[in-house]
Amino acid sequence: MQIFKRTPWFEAYFEIEERRILKRFFDRLSEGNDHQFWIGRCYLAFHVYRREAQASDTDAATA
């Protein structure tokens, strides 16, 4: 079973396998805004979008 969800703030992917993916029950990996979790037969990948800060007009005038 696979599920994918996308919103303006994040993307999530969830999958259930027939057998355990790893030898251990739980593992995780986080790099920046990307997060991955392995729990038994389940895999979850989660990405949070980072909003870029925009300079205001007053910041541009003082630069």
TINULUM-791978 format. One record per residue: residue in one letter; x, y, z of N, C-alpha, C, O in turn. Coordinates in nm, 3 decimals. Layout:
# residues N
  residu       nx       ny       nz      cax      cay      caz       cx       cy       cz       ox       oy       oz
       A        X        Y        Z        X        Y        Z        X        Y        Z        X        Y        Z
...
This chain:
# residues 63
  residu       nx       ny       nz      cax      cay      caz       cx       cy       cz       ox       oy       oz
       M    0.085   -0.117    0.000    0.000    0.000    0.000    0.089    0.123    0.000    0.188    0.129    0.073
       Q    0.053    0.221   -0.081    0.129    0.345   -0.090    0.034    0.465   -0.083   -0.075    0.462   -0.140
       I    0.075    0.567   -0.012   -0.002    0.690    0.001    0.092    0.808   -0.019    0.202    0.810    0.037
       F    0.050    0.905   -0.098    0.128    1.026   -0.120    0.038    1.146   -0.096   -0.075    1.149   -0.145
       K    0.086    1.245   -0.022    0.008    1.365    0.007    0.097    1.487   -0.013    0.209    1.492    0.037
       R    0.046    1.586   -0.088    0.120    1.712   -0.111    0.029    1.828   -0.074   -0.087    1.834   -0.114
       T    0.083    1.919    0.004    0.014    2.043    0.040    0.110    2.159    0.012    0.225    2.134   -0.026
       P    0.068    2.283    0.029    0.161    2.395    0.010    0.275    2.397    0.112    0.375    2.466    0.090
       W    0.262    2.323    0.222    0.363    2.327    0.328    0.452    2.204    0.335    0.565    2.213    0.383
       F    0.404    2.087    0.287    0.483    1.965    0.300    0.442    1.861    0.197    0.337    1.872    0.133
       E    0.527    1.759    0.181    0.498    1.638    0.104    0.520    1.520    0.196    0.615    1.519    0.274
       A    0.435    1.421    0.188    0.450    1.301    0.269    0.426    1.178    0.182    0.333    1.176    0.101
       Y    0.509    1.076    0.201    0.496    0.950    0.129    0.498    0.839    0.232    0.587    0.834    0.317
       F    0.401    0.749    0.226    0.390    0.639    0.322    0.374    0.509    0.244    0.299    0.502    0.147
       E    0.446    0.405    0.288    0.441    0.276    0.219    0.449    0.164    0.322    0.523    0.173    0.420
       I    0.371    0.057    0.299    0.377   -0.063    0.382    0.426   -0.178    0.295    0.368   -0.206    0.190
       E    0.531   -0.246    0.338    0.589   -0.359    0.267    0.536   -0.491    0.321    0.478   -0.495    0.430
       E    0.555   -0.599    0.247    0.513   -0.732    0.292    0.601   -0.784    0.405    0.555   -0.855    0.495
       R    0.729   -0.749    0.400    0.824   -0.791    0.504    0.891   -0.670    0.564    0.883   -0.560    0.509
       R    0.956   -0.691    0.676    1.030   -0.583    0.741    1.140   -0.533    0.648    1.209   -0.612    0.585
       I    1.155   -0.403    0.639    1.250   -0.340    0.547    1.394   -0.355    0.598    1.483   -0.388    0.521
       L    1.416   -0.331    0.726    1.549   -0.338    0.787    1.553   -0.450    0.890    1.448   -0.502    0.931
       K    1.672   -0.488    0.933    1.685   -0.590    1.037    1.635   -0.539    1.171    1.573   -0.614    1.247
       R    1.661   -0.412    1.201    1.609   -0.356    1.327    1.469   -0.300    1.305    1.429   -0.275    1.191
       F    1.394   -0.281    1.413    1.255   -0.240    1.403    1.239   -0.094    1.362    1.149   -0.060    1.285
       F    1.327   -0.004    1.414    1.311    0.140    1.391    1.442    0.202    1.346    1.548    0.169    1.399
       D    1.435    0.292    1.250    1.551    0.372    1.208    1.498    0.502    1.149    1.383    0.509    1.105
       R    1.583    0.604    1.149    1.541    0.733    1.094    1.660    0.803    1.031    1.775    0.775    1.064
       L    1.631    0.895    0.941    1.732    0.976    0.874    1.672    1.115    0.854    1.563    1.128    0.798
       S    1.742    1.217    0.899    1.697    1.354    0.882    1.810    1.437    0.823    1.920    1.442    0.878
       E    1.781    1.502    0.712    1.877    1.591    0.647    1.804    1.718    0.606    1.726    1.717    0.511
       G    1.829    1.826    0.676    1.762    1.952    0.645    1.613    1.941    0.665    1.566    1.914    0.775
       N    1.538    1.961    0.557    1.391    1.953    0.563    1.338    1.816    0.525    1.217    1.796    0.522
       D    1.425    1.720    0.497    1.383    1.585    0.459    1.397    1.491    0.578    1.501    1.487    0.644
       H    1.292    1.416    0.605    1.291    1.322    0.716    1.240    1.187    0.666    1.139    1.181    0.596
       Q    1.310    1.079    0.703    1.270    0.945    0.663    1.267    0.856    0.786    1.356    0.862    0.871
       F    1.163    0.774    0.796    1.145    0.685    0.909    1.113    0.545    0.859    1.034    0.529    0.767
       W    1.175    0.445    0.920    1.145    0.305    0.895    1.097    0.246    1.026    1.171    0.244    1.124
       I    0.974    0.197    1.029    0.916    0.139    1.150    0.857    0.004    1.111    0.749   -0.003    1.051
       G    0.928   -0.103    1.145    0.879   -0.236    1.109    0.866   -0.251    0.958    0.965   -0.242    0.886
       R    0.744   -0.273    0.910    0.718   -0.288    0.767    0.683   -0.155    0.700    0.656   -0.153    0.580
       C    0.683   -0.045    0.774    0.637    0.084    0.722    0.754    0.177    0.693    0.856    0.176    0.762
       Y    0.737    0.258    0.589    0.834    0.359    0.550    0.760    0.491    0.536    0.656    0.496    0.469
       L    0.810    0.598    0.596    0.750    0.730    0.588    0.858    0.830    0.548    0.961    0.841    0.615
       A    0.834    0.903    0.442    0.923    1.011    0.399    0.844    1.140    0.407    0.730    1.147    0.363
       F    0.906    1.243    0.463    0.837    1.369    0.491    0.929    1.483    0.453    1.044    1.487    0.497
       H    0.881    1.575    0.371    0.960    1.692    0.331    0.879    1.817    0.363    0.764    1.830    0.320
       V    0.940    1.910    0.438    0.876    2.037    0.472    0.936    2.144    0.382    1.058    2.158    0.376
       Y    0.851    2.218    0.313    0.899    2.326    0.227    0.945    2.443    0.312    0.879    2.481    0.408
       R    1.058    2.498    0.276    1.112    2.615    0.345    1.075    2.738    0.265    1.099    2.745    0.144
       R    1.017    2.834    0.331    0.980    2.958    0.262    1.100    3.051    0.263    1.160    3.075    0.367
       E    1.133    3.104    0.147    1.245    3.196    0.134    1.203    3.335    0.184    1.095    3.383    0.151
       A    1.290    3.397    0.262    1.262    3.532    0.311    1.287    3.630    0.198    1.389    3.623    0.129
       Q    1.194    3.721    0.179    1.209    3.822    0.075    1.243    3.956    0.140    1.187    3.992    0.243
       A    1.335    4.027    0.079    1.375    4.157    0.132    1.263    4.257    0.111    1.201    4.261    0.005
       S    1.237    4.335    0.210    1.133    4.438    0.197    1.190    4.559    0.124    1.311    4.568    0.103
       D    1.104    4.651    0.086    1.147    4.772    0.015    1.242    4.856    0.100    1.335    4.916    0.047
       T    1.220    4.861    0.231    1.306    4.940    0.318    1.445    4.876    0.327    1.544    4.948    0.338
       D    1.454    4.742    0.322    1.584    4.676    0.324    1.661    4.707    0.196    1.782    4.729    0.200
       A    1.592    4.710    0.083    1.657    4.738   -0.045    1.704    4.883   -0.051    1.809    4.911   -0.110
       A    1.631    4.973    0.009    1.668    5.115    0.005    1.790    5.144    0.092    1.868    5.234    0.061
       T    1.808    5.069    0.201    1.921    5.093    0.291    2.047    5.023    0.243    2.156    5.054    0.292
       A    2.035    4.930    0.150    2.153    4.853    0.105    2.236    4.930    0.007    2.338    4.879   -0.040
